[in-house]
Amino acid sequence: MNTRRRGVRRALSGQAVVEYLLMTAMLLFLFTGMYKVLQTSLRKYFISAGSAILTAYY
């Protein structure tokens, strides 16, 4: 009976490790995608703001 509980405990801890790894990978891909999207949109905003500032002075 004691060995059966150890097996269940190991299976649950193994499942937790797999869930943590999957969640870490999912968050990594999510933040990487958000960074790429925000980087391109911020670049467009800075270019348009810079051209508006330059046209105001020149």
PDB file with SEQRES, HELIX, SHEET and CRYST1 records, atoms N, CA, C and O in Angstrom:
SEQRES   1 A   58  MET ASN THR ARG ARG ARG GLY VAL ARG ARG ALA LEU SER          
SEQRES   2 A   58  GLY GLN ALA VAL VAL GLU TYR LEU LEU MET THR ALA MET          
SEQRES   3 A   58  LEU LEU PHE LEU PHE THR GLY MET TYR LYS VAL LEU GLN          
SEQRES   4 A   58  THR SER LEU ARG LYS TYR PHE ILE SER ALA GLY SER ALA          
SEQRES   5 A   58  ILE LEU THR ALA TYR TYR                                      
HELIX    1 AA1 ASN A    2  TYR A   57  1                                  56    
CRYST1    1.000    1.000    1.000  90.00  90.00  90.00 P 1           1          
ATOM      1  N   MET A   1       0.824  -1.190   0.000  1.00  0.00           N  
ATOM      2  CA  MET A   1       0.000   0.000   0.000  1.00  0.00           C  
ATOM      3  C   MET A   1       0.871   1.257   0.000  1.00  0.00           C  
ATOM      4  O   MET A   1       0.534   2.246  -0.652  1.00  0.00           O  
ATOM      5  N   ASN A   2       1.977   1.222   0.722  1.00  0.00           N  
ATOM      6  CA  ASN A   2       2.850   2.373   0.805  1.00  0.00           C  
ATOM      7  C   ASN A   2       3.502   2.678  -0.543  1.00  0.00           C  
ATOM      8  O   ASN A   2       3.641   3.845  -0.912  1.00  0.00           O  
ATOM      9  N   THR A   3       3.904   1.642  -1.282  1.00  0.00           N  
ATOM     10  CA  THR A   3       4.517   1.866  -2.591  1.00  0.00           C  
ATOM     11  C   THR A   3       3.503   2.427  -3.577  1.00  0.00           C  
ATOM     12  O   THR A   3       3.869   3.186  -4.474  1.00  0.00           O  
ATOM     13  N   ARG A   4       2.252   2.069  -3.427  1.00  0.00           N  
ATOM     14  CA  ARG A   4       1.224   2.602  -4.315  1.00  0.00           C  
ATOM     15  C   ARG A   4       1.056   4.110  -4.108  1.00  0.00           C  
ATOM     16  O   ARG A   4       0.887   4.855  -5.074  1.00  0.00           O  
ATOM     17  N   ARG A   5       1.100   4.550  -2.876  1.00  0.00           N  
ATOM     18  CA  ARG A   5       0.985   5.983  -2.594  1.00  0.00           C  
ATOM     19  C   ARG A   5       2.178   6.738  -3.147  1.00  0.00           C  
ATOM     20  O   ARG A   5       2.027   7.847  -3.660  1.00  0.00           O  
ATOM     21  N   ARG A   6       3.354   6.155  -3.050  1.00  0.00           N  
ATOM     22  CA  ARG A   6       4.543   6.817  -3.613  1.00  0.00           C  
ATOM     23  C   ARG A   6       4.405   6.985  -5.122  1.00  0.00           C  
ATOM     24  O   ARG A   6       4.770   8.021  -5.679  1.00  0.00           O  
ATOM     25  N   GLY A   7       3.870   5.949  -5.779  1.00  0.00           N  
ATOM     26  CA  GLY A   7       3.680   6.035  -7.223  1.00  0.00           C  
ATOM     27  C   GLY A   7       2.693   7.117  -7.607  1.00  0.00           C  
ATOM     28  O   GLY A   7       2.892   7.837  -8.585  1.00  0.00           O  
ATOM     29  N   VAL A   8       1.622   7.228  -6.827  1.00  0.00           N  
ATOM     30  CA  VAL A   8       0.636   8.276  -7.090  1.00  0.00           C  
ATOM     31  C   VAL A   8       1.248   9.644  -6.844  1.00  0.00           C  
ATOM     32  O   VAL A   8       1.022  10.582  -7.608  1.00  0.00           O  
ATOM     33  N   ARG A   9       2.023   9.750  -5.774  1.00  0.00           N  
ATOM     34  CA  ARG A   9       2.655  11.023  -5.450  1.00  0.00           C  
ATOM     35  C   ARG A   9       3.649  11.420  -6.540  1.00  0.00           C  
ATOM     36  O   ARG A   9       3.715  12.590  -6.916  1.00  0.00           O  
ATOM     37  N   ARG A  10       4.413  10.469  -7.045  1.00  0.00           N  
ATOM     38  CA  ARG A  10       5.360  10.768  -8.126  1.00  0.00           C  
ATOM     39  C   ARG A  10       4.634  11.167  -9.397  1.00  0.00           C  
ATOM     40  O   ARG A  10       5.065  12.075 -10.108  1.00  0.00           O  
ATOM     41  N   ALA A  11       3.531  10.488  -9.683  1.00  0.00           N  
ATOM     42  CA  ALA A  11       2.769  10.822 -10.882  1.00  0.00           C  
ATOM     43  C   ALA A  11       2.214  12.236 -10.778  1.00  0.00           C  
ATOM     44  O   ALA A  11       2.219  12.978 -11.760  1.00  0.00           O  
ATOM     45  N   LEU A  12       1.738  12.614  -9.597  1.00  0.00           N  
ATOM     46  CA  LEU A  12       1.205  13.965  -9.421  1.00  0.00           C  
ATOM     47  C   LEU A  12       2.306  15.017  -9.504  1.00  0.00           C  
ATOM     48  O   LEU A  12       2.101  16.085 -10.080  1.00  0.00           O  
ATOM     49  N   SER A  13       3.458  14.724  -8.938  1.00  0.00           N  
ATOM     50  CA  SER A  13       4.547  15.692  -9.024  1.00  0.00           C  
ATOM     51  C   SER A  13       5.068  15.776 -10.454  1.00  0.00           C  
ATOM     52  O   SER A  13       5.454  16.855 -10.902  1.00  0.00           O  
ATOM     53  N   GLY A  14       5.087  14.672 -11.171  1.00  0.00           N  
ATOM     54  CA  GLY A  14       5.479  14.704 -12.576  1.00  0.00           C  
ATOM     55  C   GLY A  14       4.494  15.495 -13.409  1.00  0.00           C  
ATOM     56  O   GLY A  14       4.887  16.219 -14.323  1.00  0.00           O  
ATOM     57  N   GLN A  15       3.215  15.361 -13.099  1.00  0.00           N  
ATOM     58  CA  GLN A  15       2.192  16.125 -13.809  1.00  0.00           C  
ATOM     59  C   GLN A  15       2.362  17.615 -13.528  1.00  0.00           C  
ATOM     60  O   GLN A  15       2.197  18.436 -14.429  1.00  0.00           O  
ATOM     61  N   ALA A  16       2.685  17.964 -12.304  1.00  0.00           N  
ATOM     62  CA  ALA A  16       2.882  19.372 -11.955  1.00  0.00           C  
ATOM     63  C   ALA A  16       4.077  19.948 -12.701  1.00  0.00           C  
ATOM     64  O   ALA A  16       4.031  21.088 -13.163  1.00  0.00           O  
ATOM     65  N   VAL A  17       5.146  19.168 -12.822  1.00  0.00           N  
ATOM     66  CA  VAL A  17       6.328  19.639 -13.548  1.00  0.00           C  
ATOM     67  C   VAL A  17       5.977  19.877 -15.007  1.00  0.00           C  
ATOM     68  O   VAL A  17       6.375  20.890 -15.583  1.00  0.00           O  
ATOM     69  N   VAL A  18       5.245  18.967 -15.604  1.00  0.00           N  
ATOM     70  CA  VAL A  18       4.854  19.123 -17.008  1.00  0.00           C  
ATOM     71  C   VAL A  18       3.957  20.345 -17.171  1.00  0.00           C  
ATOM     72  O   VAL A  18       4.107  21.098 -18.133  1.00  0.00           O  
ATOM     73  N   GLU A  19       3.029  20.549 -16.243  1.00  0.00           N  
ATOM     74  CA  GLU A  19       2.152  21.720 -16.328  1.00  0.00           C  
ATOM     75  C   GLU A  19       2.940  23.014 -16.181  1.00  0.00           C  
ATOM     76  O   GLU A  19       2.676  23.978 -16.901  1.00  0.00           O  
ATOM     77  N   TYR A  20       3.895  23.055 -15.272  1.00  0.00           N  
ATOM     78  CA  TYR A  20       4.722  24.252 -15.118  1.00  0.00           C  
ATOM     79  C   TYR A  20       5.524  24.519 -16.381  1.00  0.00           C  
ATOM     80  O   TYR A  20       5.622  25.667 -16.815  1.00  0.00           O  
ATOM     81  N   LEU A  21       6.096  23.485 -16.974  1.00  0.00           N  
ATOM     82  CA  LEU A  21       6.869  23.677 -18.194  1.00  0.00           C  
ATOM     83  C   LEU A  21       5.999  24.164 -19.345  1.00  0.00           C  
ATOM     84  O   LEU A  21       6.404  25.046 -20.102  1.00  0.00           O  
ATOM     85  N   LEU A  22       4.810  23.595 -19.479  1.00  0.00           N  
ATOM     86  CA  LEU A  22       3.905  24.044 -20.536  1.00  0.00           C  
ATOM     87  C   LEU A  22       3.458  25.486 -20.318  1.00  0.00           C  
ATOM     88  O   LEU A  22       3.376  26.264 -21.269  1.00  0.00           O  
ATOM     89  N   MET A  23       3.174  25.838 -19.088  1.00  0.00           N  
ATOM     90  CA  MET A  23       2.760  27.215 -18.793  1.00  0.00           C  
ATOM     91  C   MET A  23       3.907  28.183 -19.055  1.00  0.00           C  
ATOM     92  O   MET A  23       3.683  29.272 -19.584  1.00  0.00           O  
ATOM     93  N   THR A  24       5.119  27.809 -18.697  1.00  0.00           N  
ATOM     94  CA  THR A  24       6.277  28.662 -18.948  1.00  0.00           C  
ATOM     95  C   THR A  24       6.476  28.863 -20.442  1.00  0.00           C  
ATOM     96  O   THR A  24       6.730  29.982 -20.888  1.00  0.00           O  
ATOM     97  N   ALA A  25       6.364  27.790 -21.221  1.00  0.00           N  
ATOM     98  CA  ALA A  25       6.520  27.908 -22.665  1.00  0.00           C  
ATOM     99  C   ALA A  25       5.413  28.772 -23.267  1.00  0.00           C  
ATOM    100  O   ALA A  25       5.673  29.580 -24.159  1.00  0.00           O  
ATOM    101  N   MET A  26       4.187  28.607 -22.786  1.00  0.00           N  
ATOM    102  CA  MET A  26       3.077  29.395 -23.310  1.00  0.00           C  
ATOM    103  C   MET A  26       3.277  30.878 -23.008  1.00  0.00           C  
ATOM    104  O   MET A  26       3.060  31.719 -23.880  1.00  0.00           O  
ATOM    105  N   LEU A  27       3.687  31.206 -21.788  1.00  0.00           N  
ATOM    106  CA  LEU A  27       3.915  32.608 -21.438  1.00  0.00           C  
ATOM    107  C   LEU A  27       5.087  33.193 -22.212  1.00  0.00           C  
ATOM    108  O   LEU A  27       5.062  34.365 -22.586  1.00  0.00           O  
ATOM    109  N   LEU A  28       6.108  32.386 -22.453  1.00  0.00           N  
ATOM    110  CA  LEU A  28       7.249  32.860 -23.237  1.00  0.00           C  
ATOM    111  C   LEU A  28       6.816  33.229 -24.644  1.00  0.00           C  
ATOM    112  O   LEU A  28       7.176  34.295 -25.143  1.00  0.00           O  
ATOM    113  N   PHE A  29       6.044  32.356 -25.292  1.00  0.00           N  
ATOM    114  CA  PHE A  29       5.579  32.648 -26.644  1.00  0.00           C  
ATOM    115  C   PHE A  29       4.615  33.826 -26.651  1.00  0.00           C  
ATOM    116  O   PHE A  29       4.630  34.626 -27.587  1.00  0.00           O  
ATOM    117  N   LEU A  30       3.784  33.947 -25.635  1.00  0.00           N  
ATOM    118  CA  LEU A  30       2.841  35.057 -25.558  1.00  0.00           C  
ATOM    119  C   LEU A  30       3.573  36.392 -25.450  1.00  0.00           C  
ATOM    120  O   LEU A  30       3.272  37.329 -26.189  1.00  0.00           O  
ATOM    121  N   PHE A  31       4.529  36.478 -24.534  1.00  0.00           N  
ATOM    122  CA  PHE A  31       5.241  37.740 -24.353  1.00  0.00           C  
ATOM    123  C   PHE A  31       6.158  38.049 -25.527  1.00  0.00           C  
ATOM    124  O   PHE A  31       6.362  39.218 -25.856  1.00  0.00           O  
ATOM    125  N   THR A  32       6.711  37.027 -26.164  1.00  0.00           N  
ATOM    126  CA  THR A  32       7.522  37.264 -27.352  1.00  0.00           C  
ATOM    127  C   THR A  32       6.665  37.819 -28.482  1.00  0.00           C  
ATOM    128  O   THR A  32       7.072  38.752 -29.173  1.00  0.00           O  
ATOM    129  N   GLY A  33       5.489  37.252 -28.669  1.00  0.00           N  
ATOM    130  CA  GLY A  33       4.582  37.753 -29.695  1.00  0.00           C  
ATOM    131  C   GLY A  33       4.118  39.167 -29.405  1.00  0.00           C  
ATOM    132  O   GLY A  33       4.052  40.005 -30.305  1.00  0.00           O  
ATOM    133  N   MET A  34       3.795  39.433 -28.135  1.00  0.00           N  
ATOM    134  CA  MET A  34       3.382  40.785 -27.772  1.00  0.00           C  
ATOM    135  C   MET A  34       4.506  41.780 -27.984  1.00  0.00           C  
ATOM    136  O   MET A  34       4.255  42.906 -28.415  1.00  0.00           O  
ATOM    137  N   TYR A  35       5.732  41.394 -27.693  1.00  0.00           N  
ATOM    138  CA  TYR A  35       6.874  42.283 -27.876  1.00  0.00           C  
ATOM    139  C   TYR A  35       7.045  42.627 -29.348  1.00  0.00           C  
ATOM    140  O   TYR A  35       7.291  43.782 -29.697  1.00  0.00           O  
ATOM    141  N   LYS A  36       6.913  41.619 -30.217  1.00  0.00           N  
ATOM    142  CA  LYS A  36       7.073  41.877 -31.652  1.00  0.00           C  
ATOM    143  C   LYS A  36       5.974  42.794 -32.171  1.00  0.00           C  
ATOM    144  O   LYS A  36       6.247  43.711 -32.945  1.00  0.00           O  
ATOM    145  N   VAL A  37       4.740  42.554 -31.754  1.00  0.00           N  
ATOM    146  CA  VAL A  37       3.623  43.393 -32.212  1.00  0.00           C  
ATOM    147  C   VAL A  37       3.784  44.819 -31.708  1.00  0.00           C  
ATOM    148  O   VAL A  37       3.621  45.771 -32.471  1.00  0.00           O  
ATOM    149  N   LEU A  38       4.104  44.972 -30.423  1.00  0.00           N  
ATOM    150  CA  LEU A  38       4.254  46.307 -29.863  1.00  0.00           C  
ATOM    151  C   LEU A  38       5.458  47.031 -30.444  1.00  0.00           C  
ATOM    152  O   LEU A  38       5.429  48.251 -30.605  1.00  0.00           O  
ATOM    153  N   GLN A  39       6.503  46.299 -30.756  1.00  0.00           N  
ATOM    154  CA  GLN A  39       7.695  46.927 -31.314  1.00  0.00           C  
ATOM    155  C   GLN A  39       7.384  47.542 -32.674  1.00  0.00           C  
ATOM    156  O   GLN A  39       7.801  48.666 -32.953  1.00  0.00           O  
ATOM    157  N   THR A  40       6.657  46.819 -33.521  1.00  0.00           N  
ATOM    158  CA  THR A  40       6.347  47.357 -34.844  1.00  0.00           C  
ATOM    159  C   THR A  40       5.352  48.514 -34.745  1.00  0.00           C  
ATOM    160  O   THR A  40       5.480  49.498 -35.473  1.00  0.00           O  
ATOM    161  N   SER A  41       4.364  48.410 -33.856  1.00  0.00           N  
ATOM    162  CA  SER A  41       3.396  49.507 -33.745  1.00  0.00           C  
ATOM    163  C   SER A  41       4.034  50.746 -33.120  1.00  0.00           C  
ATOM    164  O   SER A  41       3.737  51.866 -33.534  1.00  0.00           O  
ATOM    165  N   LEU A  42       4.906  50.558 -32.128  1.00  0.00           N  
ATOM    166  CA  LEU A  42       5.576  51.715 -31.528  1.00  0.00           C  
ATOM    167  C   LEU A  42       6.521  52.383 -32.511  1.00  0.00           C  
ATOM    168  O   LEU A  42       6.684  53.603 -32.484  1.00  0.00           O  
ATOM    169  N   ARG A  43       7.137  51.606 -33.366  1.00  0.00           N  
ATOM    170  CA  ARG A  43       8.029  52.179 -34.377  1.00  0.00           C  
ATOM    171  C   ARG A  43       7.221  53.100 -35.302  1.00  0.00           C  
ATOM    172  O   ARG A  43       7.681  54.188 -35.649  1.00  0.00           O  
ATOM    173  N   LYS A  44       6.027  52.670 -35.696  1.00  0.00           N  
ATOM    174  CA  LYS A  44       5.181  53.501 -36.565  1.00  0.00           C  
ATOM    175  C   LYS A  44       4.761  54.783 -35.843  1.00  0.00           C  
ATOM    176  O   LYS A  44       4.758  55.856 -36.446  1.00  0.00           O  
ATOM    177  N   TYR A  45       4.406  54.682 -34.559  1.00  0.00           N  
ATOM    178  CA  TYR A  45       4.004  55.866 -33.809  1.00  0.00           C  
ATOM    179  C   TYR A  45       5.159  56.852 -33.643  1.00  0.00           C  
ATOM    180  O   TYR A  45       4.956  58.062 -33.751  1.00  0.00           O  
ATOM    181  N   PHE A  46       6.356  56.354 -33.383  1.00  0.00           N  
ATOM    182  CA  PHE A  46       7.502  57.243 -33.229  1.00  0.00           C  
ATOM    183  C   PHE A  46       7.862  57.920 -34.542  1.00  0.00           C  
ATOM    184  O   PHE A  46       8.239  59.091 -34.556  1.00  0.00           O  
ATOM    185  N   ILE A  47       7.748  57.185 -35.645  1.00  0.00           N  
ATOM    186  CA  ILE A  47       8.049  57.790 -36.944  1.00  0.00           C  
ATOM    187  C   ILE A  47       7.046  58.895 -37.255  1.00  0.00           C  
ATOM    188  O   ILE A  47       7.431  59.980 -37.693  1.00  0.00           O  
ATOM    189  N   SER A  48       5.765  58.625 -37.033  1.00  0.00           N  
ATOM    190  CA  SER A  48       4.754  59.650 -37.318  1.00  0.00           C  
ATOM    191  C   SER A  48       4.888  60.840 -36.370  1.00  0.00           C  
ATOM    192  O   SER A  48       4.713  61.983 -36.793  1.00  0.00           O  
ATOM    193  N   ALA A  49       5.191  60.596 -35.109  1.00  0.00           N  
ATOM    194  CA  ALA A  49       5.369  61.697 -34.157  1.00  0.00           C  
ATOM    195  C   ALA A  49       6.620  62.498 -34.489  1.00  0.00           C  
ATOM    196  O   ALA A  49       6.620  63.725 -34.391  1.00  0.00           O  
ATOM    197  N   GLY A  50       7.673  61.814 -34.877  1.00  0.00           N  
ATOM    198  CA  GLY A  50       8.902  62.521 -35.253  1.00  0.00           C  
ATOM    199  C   GLY A  50       8.713  63.372 -36.486  1.00  0.00           C  
ATOM    200  O   GLY A  50       9.217  64.493 -36.550  1.00  0.00           O  
ATOM    201  N   SER A  51       7.993  62.856 -37.469  1.00  0.00           N  
ATOM    202  CA  SER A  51       7.765  63.658 -38.669  1.00  0.00           C  
ATOM    203  C   SER A  51       6.849  64.841 -38.363  1.00  0.00           C  
ATOM    204  O   SER A  51       7.017  65.906 -38.956  1.00  0.00           O  
ATOM    205  N   ALA A  52       5.895  64.683 -37.463  1.00  0.00           N  
ATOM    206  CA  ALA A  52       5.037  65.808 -37.081  1.00  0.00           C  
ATOM    207  C   ALA A  52       5.837  66.878 -36.353  1.00  0.00           C  
ATOM    208  O   ALA A  52       5.622  68.070 -36.570  1.00  0.00           O  
ATOM    209  N   ILE A  53       6.747  66.465 -35.503  1.00  0.00           N  
ATOM    210  CA  ILE A  53       7.586  67.438 -34.787  1.00  0.00           C  
ATOM    211  C   ILE A  53       8.506  68.155 -35.749  1.00  0.00           C  
ATOM    212  O   ILE A  53       8.668  69.372 -35.662  1.00  0.00           O  
ATOM    213  N   LEU A  54       9.114  67.412 -36.673  1.00  0.00           N  
ATOM    214  CA  LEU A  54      10.038  68.026 -37.616  1.00  0.00           C  
ATOM    215  C   LEU A  54       9.325  68.972 -38.573  1.00  0.00           C  
ATOM    216  O   LEU A  54       9.870  70.021 -38.916  1.00  0.00           O  
ATOM    217  N   THR A  55       8.129  68.628 -39.007  1.00  0.00           N  
ATOM    218  CA  THR A  55       7.406  69.530 -39.907  1.00  0.00           C  
ATOM    219  C   THR A  55       6.954  70.790 -39.179  1.00  0.00           C  
ATOM    220  O   THR A  55       6.757  71.827 -39.812  1.00  0.00           O  
ATOM    221  N   ALA A  56       6.788  70.719 -37.874  1.00  0.00           N  
ATOM    222  CA  ALA A  56       6.402  71.910 -37.125  1.00  0.00           C  
ATOM    223  C   ALA A  56       7.564  72.893 -37.031  1.00  0.00           C  
ATOM    224  O   ALA A  56       7.343  74.102 -36.959  1.00  0.00           O  
ATOM    225  N   TYR A  57       8.775  72.399 -37.030  1.00  0.00           N  
ATOM    226  CA  TYR A  57       9.934  73.287 -36.880  1.00  0.00           C  
ATOM    227  C   TYR A  57      10.605  73.623 -38.198  1.00  0.00           C  
ATOM    228  O   TYR A  57      11.351  74.601 -38.259  1.00  0.00           O  
ATOM    229  N   TYR A  58      10.376  72.856 -39.257  1.00  0.00           N  
ATOM    230  CA  TYR A  58      11.069  73.113 -40.513  1.00  0.00           C  
ATOM    231  C   TYR A  58      10.132  73.402 -41.612  1.00  0.00           C  
ATOM    232  O   TYR A  58      10.560  73.640 -42.742  1.00  0.00           O  
TER     233      TYR A  58                                                      
END                                                                             
